[in-house]
């Protein structure tokens, strides 16, 4: 069997398993093992033991369960309710009312969860019932939360960036910092769109008022400050080079317990539930990562990475054309695979190409995350669409229609990142040397 036919068979098997509904880790592992056998026979499977050990023996990956545990503690202790309540007072007076609170709430909670799905689900459960009760525009209400949830993989800490950094051996601390400015910019662009939309055309939002007194303003700030303090300390210790991302995650877990005890509803039961949720989520994530390492081993064994690199470089694309090709690729993948699946499948193949083009891996990582954000809200299987649809009685088509303007805004951000790399690279360049 020729190499080209082998690749075609493996791709067909992978897509067939996804369409049949097989879980992503198995859909990655089965064709990878098949490719190994097709290319090298049973002998090729002998390296799986070393791959299995090496894939999980990573200090960087330990940050994932710790950041997830931090988010679960905050979620289970009902602190997400408090932060949304505080933001609804501080932000709701801006044109767009509680729709602005959706974006601000997602941005703030994204800095805790590191996950798009967790962010969308957490804010959606709190916000959507109230939005519907006040007769806000249904598609835009759902779309603002689905799109706002994607900030969870751009604003640090980001699980997607940890996984990307693991595969490319790129500094996770610098990747985190590289996501700050684009994340804030994207949040501002979302809020600006909602403000303009609320002033132009048909009525989309109820008229809200801000704090009626200094006491109300102080009460709202008290609801928000615990989140700000937690993230401020966690991220600043990384920026100043005092700790690694994994150590920062451990500090964040301890602080989450303290903050939840003081401001939330923390108890032993809450801690046990948070631990169970963390184990469940991490089991899925780490299984996907393991499957990706097996896949990476398979393509390395067969020399596919070199062939892909030579092919792409041979096309003589300039950088804008190359990023345009990536946009098409991730738009298609976003309709079939969730975010981590896109990273673990494509990064082993594309990273050598990035090196050939002389593209900074930190810059590329941020662009890749924005591509993945688009995939999270791309029909037919953008995961955030289903997360939001499951929290209310509306139709999936309403959620999809509500996300279309945010697709366009994300594309504008991509163009800005390609034209102005310093949007992503300036803050990492200012970091104190990491220990």
Buried (B, 14 or more C-beta within 10 A) or exposed (E): EEEEEBBEBBEEBBBEBBEEEBBBBEBBBBBBBBBBBBBBEEEBEEBBEEBBEEBEEBEBBBBBBBBBBBBBBBBBBBBBBBBBBBBBBBBBBBBBBBBBBBBBBBBBBBBBBBBBBBBBBBBBBBBBEBBBEBEBBBBBBBBBBBBBBBBBBBBBBBBBBBBBBBBBEBBBBBBBBBBBBBBBBBBEBBBBBBBEBBEEEEEBBBEBEBBEEEEBBEBBBEBBBBBEEBBEEBBEBBBEEBBBBBBBBBBBBEBBBEBBBEBBBBEEEBBEBBBEBBBEBBEBBBBBBBBBBBBBBBBBBBEBBEBBBEEBBEEEBEEEEBBBEBBEBBBEBBEBBBBBBBBBBBBBBBBBBBEEBEBBBBBBBBBBBBBBBBBBBBEEBBBBBBBBBEBBEBEBEBBBBBBEBBBEBBBEBBEBBBEEBEBBBBBBEEBEEBE
